Amino acid sequence: IEKALANCSSSCGGDTECCIFHVASIFSPTDDHEKMAVENVKGTVDLMNAVAKFPSINTRVILTSSMAGVRGTGQTPLNGSYYTEKDWNTVSRLGVNWGSSYQWSKVESEQKAWELSKENGIKFTSLCPSFIFGPPLSAEASQSFSILTVSKWVNGESPVQSRLCVDVRDVARAHVIAGTRPRTIGERIIVSTESRIPSIKMADELRQMAIELGIGNPDKIHADTNFDGGAIKIGSKEVDCARRMEELLDGFTVRSVEETMRDMAKTLLMNEKVI
């Protein structure tokens, strides 16, 4: 990125405007999760430091953070009811397990990015999506954790879980809007549905799609009925974000979980990823 910025600075002059989307972060179960987490943080810090070296370029940075930066497992919201952009994950620790290390990396990365943006006068916005689901862009094999997860659900290899989630297409759209609207500079925006739907309802959506297409293993699809949602129960408002998305992102709204799961299951089944 530093080389690209150097080329831009030398060839485009002082009126250059640039928007960098930092979306890459390792998110997959691994035994070496401490290394994974540290590398995630380093990638963000390296990017912000690179941007700081070229103040002549009018650069904006859009960081893909996460709900993992907003709250950790079992964490109580600041207002006692639901999470907002004012909440920060204060419970996840590096080295406990891969999930905790990943969550630690997201909050650490975002906080360092905010610090460096203020120190160096970088125009900065962070987007905090919840768990990202949705149809893959192509039929080619993918090691995406969300795709592997839903593939196992549709195959009956693991129970369908209730997740606070958002559609990948909505996350992409939010990034484009955030990168082109001055009002989002300096803002932290949660991109998500506001509550979980029951795992039984999610399983029903996946089962119905498998039946309609006549492929997959609909009879094996089953729900995890033990998890109740943790700090905020399933069905209750878990995050307050719809109003801010609408105000800051030009009337932005997200798809329903049902639509996301139907479209994702259909694409995976049609691509024979789960057969």
N, C-alpha and C positions, 0 to 999 in steps of 0.2 A: 504494500500500500504506500509505503514511503517513496518508493521509486516512481509509482504512478503519480503521486502528488508532485514530485519533483519535475516530472515531465510536463505536467499540467501547468505548473508555476512558470516554467521557462518558455513554454510555447503559447500560452493563452493570455498572459498578461495579468494585470491587477484587477480586471473587472470579472474575472472568472468566478462563476458560482458552481458549487459542487455539493451534492448530497450523497453521503455514504450510509448505506444500510448495513449495520453489523448484525447479521442474522445467524452466523455459524457458532454452534456450541455443541460439544459432544454430549449426547443424551442417550445412553445405552448401558445396560447392566455390564459391569466389568469388575474383575478382582482388583485391578489396580485403580480403584476409584479416587484415591488421593491424587495420583498423577493426573488423571482426567480433570479433576476439579481445579487443580493448580494451573493446568494448561488453559482451561476455560478463562480463568481470571487474567492470565498473562496475555491472551489474545486480545482482550478488551483494553487492557492497559497499554499494550503496544500500539493499538490503533489510535487511542486518544493522544498518546505521546507523538505519534507520527503526524497527526493533524496539527498539533500545537507547533510543530517545526515550520509550518507554512502559513503564517498569519496573513500573508498577502492574498491567499485564496479565501473567498467567502464560502466557507464550508459549514454544512450542517451535518450532524450525525444523528441517525435514528437507530437506537439500540433495541434489539429484541431481548427484553428481559423476560420475566415470567411471573406467574402467580407464586412461584417458589420464592421469589424475592419479596413477596408481600406477606406470606405467612408460611410457617413450617407446620409439620404434622402435629395436630392437636393444639395449636396455638390459639389462644383466646383473642378475638378482635379488640382493638383499643376501645371501641365504643360499647363492647360487650354484646353486640348483636350481629354485626356483619363486617366484612373487610372493606376498606376503601383505599384510595391511593395514598393515604397517610400512614397505612400500616407497613411495617417492615418485618421480615422474618428475623426473629431474635433467638430461635431455638435450635436451628439446624447446625450441626457441627461437622467439621472436616474429619473424615476417618472412621466414623461410626459404621456406616455401610454405604453402598453406592448411592442410594436415594438421598441420604443425608448429605453426603459429599457433593452431589449434584446441586441440591438446594442451596447449600452453603456457597457454592461457586456462583450461583445466579445472584444472590444478594450481595456477595462480595464484589462481583463484577460491576453490578449496577451502581453500588455506592462509590466505588473508585472512579467510575465514569463520571458521575455527578461531581465529585471532588475535582477531577482534572478539567472538566468543562468550565467550572467556575474559576479555577486558578488561571486558565488560559483563554478565557473569553470565547469558548467554543459554543456555537448554537447547538443545543442538545435536547433531544426528546427521548424518553424511554416508554416503550410499549410493553405491557405486562399481560400476555395472553395466558389463559388457563391451558389445560391439556388440549393439544391440537389434534383433532380428528379431521376426516374429510377424504374425498376421493383423490387418489394419486394422479399426477399429471399425465403419466404415460403407463403403458402396459409392461414396461421393463421391470425386472426384479428390483425390489427396494429393501434395504435393511432398516428402514424407518421403524422406530420402536412402536409407534402408534399403529402402523400397518401390520406388524408382526402380532401385536396385541389383539387387534380385531380379527385377524386371520385365525388365531387360536380360539377366539370366541365363536366364530362362525363354524369352525370345525368341531366344536364341543370339547376342545382340549383343555380349556380353562373356563371358569364361570365368568359371565358378563358382569362387569363391575360398574357401579354408579360413579361417574366422574364429573367434576365441574369442568366443562369443556367449551371449545369454540371451533368453528369451521375454519380449515386452512385457507379457504377462499376469502373469508372475511378478514383473516389476519393479514393476508397479502394486500387486500384493498385498504385496510387501515394504514399499512405502511406507506402506500402510495399517497394517500391523503395527508398523512402526517408530514411527509417529506415535501409537500408542496403548499402548505398553509402556514403563514407566519404565526398564527395564533397558537400553534402547538409547540413553539419554541419554549423551552423551560418547563414543559408539562410532563407529568407522569400519568399515563393513561392505561387503565386496566381494560383489556379487550376480552370479553367473555360473556356467556350467558350469566344470569344472576343466581341461579339455583341449579342443583342437580335434579335429574329425574330418576325415579326408582330403577334399579337394575332390572327388575321384572319387565318394566315397560321398554327398556332398551333391548332386552332379549326378545321381546315380542316383535319389535321392529325388524330385527335381524332375521328372526325366524320367518316372518311374513315375506321378506324379500327373497329368501332362499326358496320358499314354496312357490312364489310367483315365477321365479326364473327356472325352477325345476332342477336346480343344482345345489351343491353343498350338502350339509347334513343338518337339516332343520330340527329333526327329532333329538339331536344331541345338544342343541343349544340350550344352555341353562344359566340361571342367574345366581349371583352371590347374594343370598338373603341375610347374611350375618352382619355385614358392615352397615352401620346406621348413619354414617356421615361424619362421625368424630365430633369435633368441637361444635359444629353446626349441623343439625340433623338434615337428612335427605328431604328435599321438598321445601325447606325453609330458605329464606333469602340468605345467600352465603356471601355475596359481594354486591356492593352498590356501585354500578358503573354505567348503566344505560344512559342516564342523564348527561354525564360528562362525555361519553362517546358521541351522543347526538349533538351536543353544543360545540365540541372541539373538532369533530370530524364531519362537519357538514351534513347533519341529519343521519349519521351512521347508525345502523342497527345490525344485529347479527341474526343468522338463521337459527331456527329451532334445532334442538338436539335431535329430534326425530328426523328432520330433513337431512341433517348431516349424516346420521347413521344409515339411513336408507341409501343415500347416494354413495357412501363409502362401501357399504356391503355390496351394492349392485356392481360397482366398478371392480371390486376384488373378485367377486364371483364370476363376472363376465371375463375377467382376465385370467381366470383359472388359477389364482394365487392361493386359493384355499381348498383345492380339490386334491 
